[in-house]
Amino acid sequence: MSIRNLVARLRADYPSVDAVTVEVTVRTAYDVFHRARVRAYVPILVERRSRRVLGAACRTAPGQAIDGGAAAAGAEPDAAVRGWRRPVDAPTAPEAVRSGL
């Protein structure tokens, strides 16, 4: 995923935020991970961090969308910024090690 594609998606999801702010937010998020040893997850972590920052910016401005459209789709207001959660029936790490998963 390129920075340009991510910026375009975020601009569509946060139309009240100007383009320069979206791009600076994404580039700043990438800078945080520039020394990451495992690079495979950097794009998703950058997107989550950027959405969290842009969502907070929208919440502080009166009359703006709170969650980048998740409420309109019927989702929980902060679902987009919370990220992945372990399914209830998934084993915890020690259980997975003991069971050989």
PAMI-473574 format. One record per residue: residue number from 1; residue in three letters; x, y, z of N, C-alpha, C, O, CB in turn. Coordinates in nm, 3 decimals, always signed. Glycine has a CB too. Layout:
+-----+------+---------+---------+---------+---------+---------+---------+---------+---------+---------+---------+---------+---------+---------+---------+---------+
| seq | type |    n.xx |    n.yy |    n.zz |   ca.xx |   ca.yy |   ca.zz |    c.xx |    c.yy |    c.zz |    o.xx |    o.yy |    o.zz |   cb.xx |   cb.yy |   cb.zz |
+-----+------+---------+---------+---------+---------+---------+---------+---------+---------+---------+---------+---------+---------+---------+---------+---------+
| NUM |  Ala |       X |       Y |       Z |       X |       Y |       Z |       X |       Y |       Z |       X |       Y |       Z |       X |       Y |       Z |
...
+-----+------+---------+---------+---------+---------+---------+---------+---------+---------+---------+---------+---------+---------+---------+---------+---------+
***
This chain:
+-----+------+---------+---------+---------+---------+---------+---------+---------+---------+---------+---------+---------+---------+---------+---------+---------+
| seq | type |    n.xx |    n.yy |    n.zz |   ca.xx |   ca.yy |   ca.zz |    c.xx |    c.yy |    c.zz |    o.xx |    o.yy |    o.zz |   cb.xx |   cb.yy |   cb.zz |
+-----+------+---------+---------+---------+---------+---------+---------+---------+---------+---------+---------+---------+---------+---------+---------+---------+
|   1 |  Met |  +0.085 |  -0.117 |  +0.000 |  +0.000 |  +0.000 |  +0.000 |  +0.090 |  +0.123 |  +0.000 |  +0.183 |  +0.134 |  +0.080 |  -0.097 |  +0.000 |  +0.122 |
|   2 |  Ser |  +0.061 |  +0.214 |  -0.089 |  +0.143 |  +0.335 |  -0.096 |  +0.083 |  +0.445 |  -0.009 |  -0.035 |  +0.442 |  +0.027 |  +0.158 |  +0.383 |  -0.242 |
|   3 |  Ile |  +0.166 |  +0.540 |  +0.023 |  +0.120 |  +0.655 |  +0.101 |  +0.010 |  +0.728 |  +0.024 |  -0.089 |  +0.772 |  +0.083 |  +0.237 |  +0.752 |  +0.131 |
|   4 |  Arg |  +0.028 |  +0.740 |  -0.106 |  -0.069 |  +0.812 |  -0.188 |  -0.208 |  +0.745 |  -0.180 |  -0.309 |  +0.814 |  -0.169 |  -0.021 |  +0.818 |  -0.335 |
|   5 |  Asn |  -0.212 |  +0.612 |  -0.186 |  -0.340 |  +0.541 |  -0.178 |  -0.405 |  +0.558 |  -0.041 |  -0.526 |  +0.580 |  -0.031 |  -0.320 |  +0.392 |  -0.207 |
|   6 |  Leu |  -0.324 |  +0.548 |  +0.063 |  -0.378 |  +0.565 |  +0.198 |  -0.431 |  +0.706 |  +0.218 |  -0.538 |  +0.725 |  +0.276 |  -0.270 |  +0.534 |  +0.303 |
|   7 |  Val |  -0.357 |  +0.806 |  +0.172 |  -0.402 |  +0.945 |  +0.184 |  -0.534 |  +0.964 |  +0.110 |  -0.624 |  +1.031 |  +0.161 |  -0.294 |  +1.042 |  +0.129 |
|   8 |  Ala |  -0.546 |  +0.907 |  -0.008 |  -0.670 |  +0.920 |  -0.085 |  -0.788 |  +0.857 |  -0.011 |  -0.896 |  +0.916 |  -0.005 |  -0.653 |  +0.854 |  -0.224 |
|   9 |  Arg |  -0.768 |  +0.738 |  +0.046 |  -0.877 |  +0.674 |  +0.122 |  -0.915 |  +0.755 |  +0.244 |  -1.034 |  +0.771 |  +0.274 |  -0.836 |  +0.533 |  +0.164 |
|  10 |  Leu |  -0.815 |  +0.805 |  +0.315 |  -0.843 |  +0.881 |  +0.437 |  -0.911 |  +1.015 |  +0.404 |  -0.996 |  +1.061 |  +0.479 |  -0.714 |  +0.905 |  +0.516 |
|  11 |  Arg |  -0.872 |  +1.076 |  +0.293 |  -0.937 |  +1.201 |  +0.252 |  -1.084 |  +1.176 |  +0.222 |  -1.169 |  +1.260 |  +0.252 |  -0.867 |  +1.261 |  +0.128 |
|  12 |  Ala |  -1.115 |  +1.062 |  +0.163 |  -1.255 |  +1.028 |  +0.135 |  -1.332 |  +1.000 |  +0.264 |  -1.450 |  +1.035 |  +0.276 |  -1.263 |  +0.905 |  +0.043 |
|  13 |  Asp |  -1.266 |  +0.938 |  +0.361 |  -1.331 |  +0.905 |  +0.489 |  -1.342 |  +1.024 |  +0.584 |  -1.430 |  +1.027 |  +0.670 |  -1.255 |  +0.794 |  +0.558 |
|  14 |  Tyr |  -1.253 |  +1.122 |  +0.568 |  -1.252 |  +1.241 |  +0.654 |  -1.255 |  +1.367 |  +0.567 |  -1.156 |  +1.439 |  +0.560 |  -1.126 |  +1.242 |  +0.747 |
|  15 |  Pro |  -1.367 |  +1.393 |  +0.500 |  -1.373 |  +1.507 |  +0.407 |  -1.361 |  +1.643 |  +0.476 |  -1.329 |  +1.742 |  +0.410 |  -1.501 |  +1.502 |  +0.330 |
|  16 |  Ser |  -1.385 |  +1.649 |  +0.606 |  -1.376 |  +1.777 |  +0.675 |  -1.232 |  +1.815 |  +0.710 |  -1.206 |  +1.928 |  +0.752 |  -1.459 |  +1.773 |  +0.802 |
|  17 |  Val |  -1.139 |  +1.722 |  +0.692 |  -0.998 |  +1.748 |  +0.723 |  -0.927 |  +1.780 |  +0.592 |  -0.943 |  +1.709 |  +0.492 |  -0.932 |  +1.624 |  +0.795 |
|  18 |  Asp |  -0.849 |  +1.889 |  +0.592 |  -0.783 |  +1.928 |  +0.468 |  -0.675 |  +1.828 |  +0.427 |  -0.622 |  +1.755 |  +0.510 |  -0.721 |  +2.068 |  +0.482 |
|  19 |  Ala |  -0.644 |  +1.825 |  +0.298 |  -0.554 |  +1.725 |  +0.238 |  -0.415 |  +1.729 |  +0.300 |  -0.353 |  +1.624 |  +0.320 |  -0.544 |  +1.747 |  +0.088 |
|  20 |  Val |  -0.365 |  +1.848 |  +0.328 |  -0.230 |  +1.860 |  +0.384 |  -0.224 |  +1.795 |  +0.522 |  -0.127 |  +1.727 |  +0.554 |  -0.187 |  +2.009 |  +0.393 |
|  21 |  Thr |  -0.326 |  +1.814 |  +0.603 |  -0.330 |  +1.755 |  +0.736 |  -0.333 |  +1.603 |  +0.727 |  -0.265 |  +1.535 |  +0.804 |  -0.453 |  +1.806 |  +0.814 |
|  22 |  Val |  -0.411 |  +1.550 |  +0.634 |  -0.418 |  +1.404 |  +0.617 |  -0.281 |  +1.350 |  +0.577 |  -0.235 |  +1.251 |  +0.633 |  -0.525 |  +1.366 |  +0.511 |
|  23 |  Glu |  -0.217 |  +1.414 |  +0.481 |  -0.086 |  +1.365 |  +0.435 |  +0.019 |  +1.375 |  +0.545 |  +0.099 |  +1.283 |  +0.563 |  -0.040 |  +1.443 |  +0.312 |
|  24 |  Val |  +0.021 |  +1.484 |  +0.619 |  +0.117 |  +1.499 |  +0.729 |  +0.091 |  +1.394 |  +0.836 |  +0.185 |  +1.339 |  +0.893 |  +0.109 |  +1.642 |  +0.791 |
|  25 |  Thr |  -0.035 |  +1.366 |  +0.864 |  -0.070 |  +1.264 |  +0.963 |  -0.017 |  +1.128 |  +0.921 |  +0.040 |  +1.056 |  +1.003 |  -0.222 |  +1.259 |  +0.983 |
|  26 |  Val |  -0.036 |  +1.091 |  +0.794 |  +0.012 |  +0.962 |  +0.745 |  +0.164 |  +0.955 |  +0.746 |  +0.221 |  +0.855 |  +0.790 |  -0.041 |  +0.936 |  +0.603 |
|  27 |  Arg |  +0.230 |  +1.059 |  +0.700 |  +0.377 |  +1.058 |  +0.698 |  +0.434 |  +1.053 |  +0.839 |  +0.534 |  +0.986 |  +0.863 |  +0.430 |  +1.183 |  +0.624 |
|  28 |  Thr |  +0.371 |  +1.123 |  +0.932 |  +0.416 |  +1.119 |  +1.072 |  +0.399 |  +0.978 |  +1.129 |  +0.486 |  +0.930 |  +1.201 |  +0.338 |  +1.221 |  +1.157 |
|  29 |  Ala |  +0.288 |  +0.914 |  +1.096 |  +0.267 |  +0.777 |  +1.144 |  +0.372 |  +0.682 |  +1.086 |  +0.421 |  +0.594 |  +1.157 |  +0.125 |  +0.729 |  +1.106 |
|  30 |  Tyr |  +0.406 |  +0.698 |  +0.958 |  +0.511 |  +0.615 |  +0.899 |  +0.645 |  +0.639 |  +0.967 |  +0.722 |  +0.546 |  +0.987 |  +0.523 |  +0.643 |  +0.748 |
|  31 |  Asp |  +0.673 |  +0.764 |  +1.003 |  +0.800 |  +0.795 |  +1.070 |  +0.815 |  +0.722 |  +1.203 |  +0.926 |  +0.686 |  +1.242 |  +0.810 |  +0.945 |  +1.094 |
|  32 |  Val |  +0.704 |  +0.699 |  +1.271 |  +0.708 |  +0.628 |  +1.399 |  +0.761 |  +0.486 |  +1.381 |  +0.829 |  +0.432 |  +1.469 |  +0.568 |  +0.625 |  +1.463 |
|  33 |  Phe |  +0.730 |  +0.427 |  +1.266 |  +0.768 |  +0.287 |  +1.242 |  +0.889 |  +0.271 |  +1.152 |  +0.914 |  +0.161 |  +1.102 |  +0.652 |  +0.213 |  +1.183 |
|  34 |  His |  +0.965 |  +0.376 |  +1.129 |  +1.075 |  +0.368 |  +1.033 |  +1.185 |  +0.270 |  +1.074 |  +1.260 |  +0.224 |  +0.988 |  +1.134 |  +0.503 |  +1.013 |
|  35 |  Arg |  +1.195 |  +0.238 |  +1.200 |  +1.298 |  +0.144 |  +1.246 |  +1.238 |  +0.010 |  +1.288 |  +1.304 |  -0.069 |  +1.355 |  +1.375 |  +0.203 |  +1.362 |
|  36 |  Ala |  +1.114 |  -0.015 |  +1.249 |  +1.049 |  -0.141 |  +1.288 |  +1.123 |  -0.259 |  +1.226 |  +1.161 |  -0.256 |  +1.110 |  +0.900 |  -0.141 |  +1.244 |
|  37 |  Arg |  +1.143 |  -0.362 |  +1.305 |  +1.213 |  -0.480 |  +1.256 |  +1.122 |  -0.563 |  +1.165 |  +1.167 |  -0.613 |  +1.061 |  +1.263 |  -0.566 |  +1.372 |
|  38 |  Val |  +0.998 |  -0.577 |  +1.203 |  +0.902 |  -0.652 |  +1.123 |  +0.820 |  -0.550 |  +1.044 |  +0.738 |  -0.478 |  +1.101 |  +0.809 |  -0.743 |  +1.212 |
|  39 |  Arg |  +0.843 |  -0.544 |  +0.914 |  +0.781 |  -0.442 |  +0.829 |  +0.645 |  -0.484 |  +0.774 |  +0.574 |  -0.401 |  +0.719 |  +0.874 |  -0.409 |  +0.715 |
|  40 |  Ala |  +0.609 |  -0.610 |  +0.787 |  +0.487 |  -0.660 |  +0.726 |  +0.362 |  -0.589 |  +0.777 |  +0.266 |  -0.572 |  +0.702 |  +0.474 |  -0.809 |  +0.751 |
|  41 |  Tyr |  +0.361 |  -0.547 |  +0.902 |  +0.242 |  -0.488 |  +0.962 |  +0.244 |  -0.335 |  +0.963 |  +0.148 |  -0.273 |  +1.008 |  +0.227 |  -0.537 |  +1.101 |
|  42 |  Val |  +0.349 |  -0.275 |  +0.914 |  +0.361 |  -0.130 |  +0.917 |  +0.244 |  -0.060 |  +0.847 |  +0.189 |  +0.034 |  +0.904 |  +0.492 |  -0.087 |  +0.854 |
|  43 |  Pro |  +0.204 |  -0.101 |  +0.727 |  +0.093 |  -0.029 |  +0.661 |  -0.036 |  -0.027 |  +0.742 |  -0.102 |  +0.077 |  +0.750 |  +0.067 |  -0.091 |  +0.527 |
|  44 |  Ile |  -0.075 |  -0.140 |  +0.801 |  -0.199 |  -0.143 |  +0.878 |  -0.185 |  -0.063 |  +1.007 |  -0.280 |  +0.002 |  +1.051 |  -0.239 |  -0.288 |  +0.910 |
|  45 |  Leu |  -0.067 |  -0.068 |  +1.068 |  -0.046 |  +0.012 |  +1.190 |  -0.049 |  +0.161 |  +1.159 |  -0.101 |  +0.240 |  +1.237 |  +0.088 |  -0.025 |  +1.255 |
|  46 |  Val |  +0.007 |  +0.199 |  +1.045 |  +0.004 |  +0.340 |  +1.003 |  -0.140 |  +0.383 |  +0.979 |  -0.180 |  +0.492 |  +1.020 |  +0.090 |  +0.362 |  +0.876 |
|  47 |  Glu |  -0.217 |  +0.299 |  +0.912 |  -0.356 |  +0.336 |  +0.885 |  -0.435 |  +0.349 |  +1.014 |  -0.512 |  +0.444 |  +1.030 |  -0.422 |  +0.232 |  +0.794 |
|  48 |  Arg |  -0.419 |  +0.256 |  +1.106 |  -0.491 |  +0.265 |  +1.234 |  -0.451 |  +0.390 |  +1.312 |  -0.537 |  +0.459 |  +1.367 |  -0.464 |  +0.139 |  +1.319 |
|  49 |  Arg |  -0.322 |  +0.418 |  +1.317 |  -0.275 |  +0.537 |  +1.390 |  -0.330 |  +0.664 |  +1.325 |  -0.374 |  +0.755 |  +1.394 |  -0.121 |  +0.541 |  +1.394 |
|  50 |  Ser |  -0.327 |  +0.669 |  +1.193 |  -0.376 |  +0.787 |  +1.121 |  -0.525 |  +0.806 |  +1.144 |  -0.571 |  +0.918 |  +1.165 |  -0.346 |  +0.774 |  +0.971 |
|  51 |  Arg |  -0.602 |  +0.697 |  +1.139 |  -0.746 |  +0.707 |  +1.163 |  -0.775 |  +0.754 |  +1.305 |  -0.868 |  +0.832 |  +1.328 |  -0.814 |  +0.571 |  +1.137 |
|  52 |  Arg |  -0.697 |  +0.707 |  +1.401 |  -0.716 |  +0.749 |  +1.539 |  -0.693 |  +0.900 |  +1.553 |  -0.771 |  +0.969 |  +1.618 |  -0.622 |  +0.671 |  +1.634 |
|  53 |  Val |  -0.586 |  +0.949 |  +1.493 |  -0.553 |  +1.092 |  +1.501 |  -0.657 |  +1.175 |  +1.428 |  -0.704 |  +1.276 |  +1.481 |  -0.412 |  +1.119 |  +1.443 |
|  54 |  Leu |  -0.694 |  +1.134 |  +1.308 |  -0.792 |  +1.211 |  +1.231 |  -0.930 |  +1.205 |  +1.296 |  -1.003 |  +1.304 |  +1.294 |  -0.800 |  +1.159 |  +1.087 |
|  55 |  Gly |  -0.965 |  +1.092 |  +1.352 |  -1.092 |  +1.081 |  +1.424 |  -1.097 |  +1.174 |  +1.544 |  -1.199 |  +1.237 |  +1.570 |  -1.115 |  +0.937 |  +1.469 |
|  56 |  Ala |  -0.986 |  +1.183 |  +1.616 |  -0.979 |  +1.274 |  +1.731 |  -0.989 |  +1.419 |  +1.685 |  -1.052 |  +1.501 |  +1.752 |  -0.849 |  +1.252 |  +1.810 |
|  57 |  Ala |  -0.928 |  +1.450 |  +1.571 |  -0.936 |  +1.586 |  +1.517 |  -1.081 |  +1.620 |  +1.482 |  -1.125 |  +1.733 |  +1.503 |  -0.845 |  +1.602 |  +1.394 |
|  58 |  Cys |  -1.153 |  +1.524 |  +1.427 |  -1.293 |  +1.548 |  +1.392 |  -1.379 |  +1.564 |  +1.516 |  -1.472 |  +1.644 |  +1.517 |  -1.347 |  +1.433 |  +1.305 |
|  59 |  Arg |  -1.349 |  +1.490 |  +1.621 |  -1.428 |  +1.499 |  +1.745 |  -1.410 |  +1.634 |  +1.813 |  -1.501 |  +1.681 |  +1.882 |  -1.389 |  +1.388 |  +1.841 |
|  60 |  Thr |  -1.294 |  +1.697 |  +1.796 |  -1.271 |  +1.824 |  +1.864 |  -1.333 |  +1.941 |  +1.790 |  -1.351 |  +2.048 |  +1.847 |  -1.124 |  +1.847 |  +1.881 |
|  61 |  Ala |  -1.366 |  +1.922 |  +1.662 |  -1.429 |  +2.029 |  +1.584 |  -1.580 |  +2.016 |  +1.595 |  -1.634 |  +1.909 |  +1.567 |  -1.384 |  +2.024 |  +1.435 |
|  62 |  Pro |  -1.651 |  +2.123 |  +1.636 |  -1.796 |  +2.114 |  +1.650 |  -1.864 |  +2.088 |  +1.516 |  -1.827 |  +2.145 |  +1.414 |  -1.851 |  +2.242 |  +1.713 |
|  63 |  Gly |  -1.966 |  +2.000 |  +1.520 |  -2.047 |  +1.974 |  +1.402 |  -1.982 |  +1.882 |  +1.300 |  -2.034 |  +1.869 |  +1.189 |  -2.079 |  +2.100 |  +1.337 |
|  64 |  Gln |  -1.871 |  +1.818 |  +1.333 |  -1.803 |  +1.730 |  +1.238 |  -1.839 |  +1.585 |  +1.265 |  -1.890 |  +1.552 |  +1.372 |  -1.650 |  +1.750 |  +1.246 |
|  65 |  Ala |  -1.814 |  +1.500 |  +1.167 |  -1.837 |  +1.357 |  +1.184 |  -1.745 |  +1.304 |  +1.293 |  -1.628 |  +1.340 |  +1.299 |  -1.814 |  +1.281 |  +1.052 |
|  66 |  Ile |  -1.798 |  +1.219 |  +1.377 |  -1.720 |  +1.169 |  +1.490 |  -1.629 |  +1.055 |  +1.450 |  -1.517 |  +1.047 |  +1.498 |  -1.811 |  +1.125 |  +1.601 |
|  67 |  Asp |  -1.676 |  +0.967 |  +1.362 |  -1.604 |  +0.842 |  +1.340 |  -1.571 |  +0.813 |  +1.195 |  -1.549 |  +0.697 |  +1.162 |  -1.682 |  +0.731 |  +1.394 |
|  68 |  Gly |  -1.568 |  +0.909 |  +1.111 |  -1.533 |  +0.885 |  +0.972 |  -1.634 |  +0.802 |  +0.897 |  -1.600 |  +0.736 |  +0.799 |  -1.403 |  +0.818 |  +0.964 |
|  69 |  Gly |  -1.763 |  +0.805 |  +0.941 |  -1.868 |  +0.737 |  +0.868 |  -1.912 |  +0.605 |  +0.928 |  -2.006 |  +0.545 |  +0.877 |  -1.824 |  +0.714 |  +0.732 |
|  70 |  Ala |  -1.848 |  +0.558 |  +1.032 |  -1.887 |  +0.430 |  +1.090 |  -2.027 |  +0.436 |  +1.149 |  -2.102 |  +0.339 |  +1.141 |  -1.788 |  +0.387 |  +1.197 |
|  71 |  Ala |  -2.065 |  +0.549 |  +1.209 |  -2.198 |  +0.561 |  +1.269 |  -2.306 |  +0.555 |  +1.162 |  -2.413 |  +0.498 |  +1.184 |  -2.210 |  +0.690 |  +1.349 |
|  72 |  Ala |  -2.278 |  +0.613 |  +1.047 |  -2.376 |  +0.611 |  +0.939 |  -2.398 |  +0.469 |  +0.888 |  -2.506 |  +0.436 |  +0.841 |  -2.331 |  +0.702 |  +0.825 |
|  73 |  Ala |  -2.296 |  +0.386 |  +0.898 |  -2.307 |  +0.248 |  +0.852 |  -2.363 |  +0.158 |  +0.961 |  -2.376 |  +0.037 |  +0.941 |  -2.171 |  +0.198 |  +0.808 |
|  74 |  Gly |  -2.398 |  +0.215 |  +1.077 |  -2.455 |  +0.139 |  +1.186 |  -2.352 |  +0.076 |  +1.278 |  -2.388 |  -0.004 |  +1.364 |  -2.541 |  +0.033 |  +1.131 |
|  75 |  Ala |  -2.227 |  +0.112 |  +1.264 |  -2.121 |  +0.055 |  +1.348 |  -2.114 |  +0.131 |  +1.479 |  -2.166 |  +0.242 |  +1.493 |  -1.985 |  +0.060 |  +1.275 |
|  76 |  Glu |  -2.051 |  +0.070 |  +1.572 |  -2.025 |  +0.132 |  +1.700 |  -1.934 |  +0.255 |  +1.677 |  -1.842 |  +0.245 |  +1.596 |  -1.959 |  +0.031 |  +1.800 |
|  77 |  Pro |  -1.956 |  +0.370 |  +1.744 |  -1.882 |  +0.492 |  +1.712 |  -1.731 |  +0.481 |  +1.708 |  -1.670 |  +0.538 |  +1.618 |  -1.918 |  +0.595 |  +1.808 |
|  78 |  Asp |  -1.669 |  +0.412 |  +1.800 |  -1.523 |  +0.405 |  +1.802 |  -1.467 |  +0.275 |  +1.747 |  -1.350 |  +0.245 |  +1.769 |  -1.473 |  +0.426 |  +1.940 |
|  79 |  Ala |  -1.548 |  +0.197 |  +1.678 |  -1.503 |  +0.067 |  +1.628 |  -1.387 |  +0.081 |  +1.531 |  -1.299 |  -0.005 |  +1.529 |  -1.617 |  -0.006 |  +1.561 |
|  80 |  Ala |  -1.384 |  +0.186 |  +1.451 |  -1.280 |  +0.201 |  +1.349 |  -1.143 |  +0.228 |  +1.412 |  -1.041 |  +0.195 |  +1.351 |  -1.315 |  +0.314 |  +1.254 |
|  81 |  Val |  -1.138 |  +0.286 |  +1.530 |  -1.009 |  +0.322 |  +1.589 |  -0.961 |  +0.222 |  +1.693 |  -0.846 |  +0.229 |  +1.736 |  -1.017 |  +0.458 |  +1.650 |
|  82 |  Arg |  -1.046 |  +0.130 |  +1.734 |  -1.005 |  +0.035 |  +1.836 |  -0.916 |  -0.075 |  +1.783 |  -0.827 |  -0.122 |  +1.854 |  -1.124 |  -0.025 |  +1.900 |
|  83 |  Gly |  -0.937 |  -0.115 |  +1.661 |  -0.854 |  -0.220 |  +1.603 |  -0.908 |  -0.358 |  +1.631 |  -1.021 |  -0.374 |  +1.677 |  -0.714 |  -0.210 |  +1.655 |
|  84 |  Trp |  -0.826 |  -0.458 |  +1.604 |  -0.866 |  -0.597 |  +1.615 |  -0.876 |  -0.640 |  +1.759 |  -0.797 |  -0.598 |  +1.843 |  -0.768 |  -0.686 |  +1.541 |
|  85 |  Arg |  -0.973 |  -0.724 |  +1.786 |  -0.986 |  -0.784 |  +1.919 |  -0.989 |  -0.935 |  +1.904 |  -1.041 |  -0.987 |  +1.805 |  -1.114 |  -0.733 |  +1.992 |
|  86 |  Arg |  -0.934 |  -1.005 |  +2.002 |  -0.932 |  -1.150 |  +2.001 |  -1.074 |  -1.203 |  +2.012 |  -1.148 |  -1.159 |  +2.100 |  -0.844 |  -1.205 |  +2.116 |
|  87 |  Pro |  -1.115 |  -1.298 |  +1.926 |  -1.248 |  -1.357 |  +1.938 |  -1.263 |  -1.423 |  +2.074 |  -1.165 |  -1.471 |  +2.132 |  -1.273 |  -1.459 |  +1.827 |
|  88 |  Val |  -1.384 |  -1.426 |  +2.124 |  -1.411 |  -1.479 |  +2.257 |  -1.366 |  -1.623 |  +2.270 |  -1.314 |  -1.662 |  +2.375 |  -1.559 |  -1.467 |  +2.290 |
|  89 |  Asp |  -1.386 |  -1.705 |  +2.167 |  -1.352 |  -1.845 |  +2.177 |  -1.208 |  -1.878 |  +2.139 |  -1.169 |  -1.995 |  +2.142 |  -1.444 |  -1.923 |  +2.090 |
|  90 |  Ala |  -1.128 |  -1.778 |  +2.104 |  -0.988 |  -1.802 |  +2.068 |  -0.906 |  -1.827 |  +2.194 |  -0.928 |  -1.763 |  +2.296 |  -0.930 |  -1.682 |  +1.989 |
|  91 |  Pro |  -0.812 |  -1.921 |  +2.187 |  -0.730 |  -1.948 |  +2.306 |  -0.635 |  -1.832 |  +2.334 |  -0.590 |  -1.764 |  +2.243 |  -0.651 |  -2.078 |  +2.288 |
|  92 |  Thr |  -0.607 |  -1.812 |  +2.461 |  -0.508 |  -1.712 |  +2.497 |  -0.370 |  -1.768 |  +2.464 |  -0.358 |  -1.886 |  +2.434 |  -0.519 |  -1.673 |  +2.648 |
|  93 |  Ala |  -0.268 |  -1.686 |  +2.470 |  -0.133 |  -1.729 |  +2.432 |  -0.085 |  -1.851 |  +2.512 |  -0.039 |  -1.947 |  +2.450 |  -0.036 |  -1.614 |  +2.451 |
|  94 |  Pro |  -0.095 |  -1.852 |  +2.645 |  -0.048 |  -1.971 |  +2.718 |  -0.126 |  -2.097 |  +2.680 |  -0.067 |  -2.205 |  +2.671 |  -0.059 |  -1.948 |  +2.870 |
|  95 |  Glu |  -0.259 |  -2.085 |  +2.657 |  -0.338 |  -2.201 |  +2.616 |  -0.293 |  -2.252 |  +2.480 |  -0.286 |  -2.372 |  +2.457 |  -0.487 |  -2.166 |  +2.614 |
|  96 |  Ala |  -0.264 |  -2.159 |  +2.389 |  -0.221 |  -2.197 |  +2.254 |  -0.088 |  -2.270 |  +2.258 |  -0.067 |  -2.364 |  +2.182 |  -0.212 |  -2.075 |  +2.164 |
|  97 |  Val |  +0.002 |  -2.226 |  +2.344 |  +0.132 |  -2.292 |  +2.356 |  +0.115 |  -2.432 |  +2.413 |  +0.176 |  -2.527 |  +2.365 |  +0.227 |  -2.209 |  +2.445 |
|  98 |  Arg |  +0.032 |  -2.444 |  +2.517 |  +0.011 |  -2.576 |  +2.578 |  -0.055 |  -2.672 |  +2.482 |  -0.024 |  -2.791 |  +2.482 |  -0.074 |  -2.562 |  +2.704 |
|  99 |  Ser |  -0.148 |  -2.622 |  +2.398 |  -0.221 |  -2.712 |  +2.307 |  -0.146 |  -2.735 |  +2.177 |  -0.190 |  -2.816 |  +2.096 |  -0.358 |  -2.655 |  +2.277 |
| 100 |  Gly |  -0.034 |  -2.666 |  +2.155 |  +0.046 |  -2.687 |  +2.037 |  +0.001 |  -2.608 |  +1.915 |  +0.039 |  -2.641 |  +1.802 |  +0.047 |  -2.831 |  +2.004 |
| 101 |  Leu |  -0.082 |  -2.504 |  +1.935 |  -0.128 |  -2.422 |  +1.823 |  -0.022 |  -2.328 |  +1.775 |  -0.046 |  -2.252 |  +1.681 |  -0.250 |  -2.346 |  +1.861 |
+-----+------+---------+---------+---------+---------+---------+---------+---------+---------+---------+---------+---------+---------+---------+---------+---------+
***
